[in-house]
Amino acid sequence: MKSAKLSGLDKTAILLYALGPEASVPIVRDLNNETLIQLGQRMSDLGKIEAETLHTVVQEYLDMHHSDDPLLRSSRKDVLSLLKCAVDEERRTQIMAGLDAPRKLSIWEKLSRLKPEMIKPYVENEHPQTVALILGNIESSVASRIIALLPEDMQMSVVVRMSKIETVPSDLVRDIEETLEEELSGMEGSSGLSFDGMVNVVEILKKLDKSVAKPILERLQEKDEELFQQVDRLLLVFEDLNELSDRDIQSILKHISSDDLVKALKGASDEIADGFFGNMSKRAAEIMREDMEVMGPLKLADVEESQQNILKTVRKLDDEGAITLGGNEEMV
């Protein structure tokens, strides 16, 4: 069959053929008998389907369902709907239990959430090649700020080695991960709580509904301001803004200063910067990029101050319901 004169019934039959039996179930299960009979007869009569025809029909379907609406996003409800169609109830319960369990952060994710000043003592006495391997595995925004804290002669050596890294033996990476895990497990904040302990607390708080987590944080702040500050800084870091929708980013842009944003993006990853630039007018993005280039290097403290200013605004907007930072959604 060629694509010259395809009816709507033809296209539907071809699309169901392309999707296959399992994927087609959610589409056809609610159709009435008369429609299913028509589709069945048409699918039986399709004969040979040209590759070009198949591609045209699938592409037309994708184009029809394309949307720039920033509110279109998948959620846990979609996961549950998928599992209901795909697996039995016992397996579904086991899988959902696994999804609900706090996710264990990798050593690289843990390092990416630490202040650069906390990581520096662990890397400054290592061989430049080891430092290059470590920094190459963490967030680029954090890695760049750590490099800025290293002695000048070591900075060049590390950067050169990072540029030449291609493949690294898995056993070497594993040794570095184990060593870092061991050292981090003994790290304590000023409150006396281990870093791993703080990470666990943060991950649990993130899984809680906001109506439960917020009172806990408020009581923690009243009881132990120092511990609250440590947990709060891990609870939301600047790179987390990468998970926000375009609509949320646009809301944030209306409430922060250009000066803070320029400084904050100087210490952020390209992905974060692109997320903000992509939600500005082309001209505004060009001006901000130019401002960042002209500004030159900034002190780490200035970058962190601007990022914290923006994060305070983000928290406020989240509290007001103007944006959505995350947290559990009710399952129905």
Secondary structure by P-SEA (a helix, b strand, c coil): cccccccaaaaaaaaaaaacccccccccccccaaaaaaaaaaaaacccccaaaaaaaaaaaaaaaccccccccccaaaaaaaaaacccaaaaaaaaaaaaccccccaaaaaaaccccccccccccccaaaaaaaaaaccaaaaaaaaaaccaaaaaaaaaaaaacccccaaaaaaaaaaaaaaaaaccccccccaaaaaaaaaaaaaccaaaaaaaaaaaaaccaaaaaaaaaaaccccccccccaaaaaaaaacccaaaaaaaaaaccaaaaaaaaaaccaaaaaaaaaaaaaaccccaaaaaaaaaaaaaaaaaaaaacccccccccccc
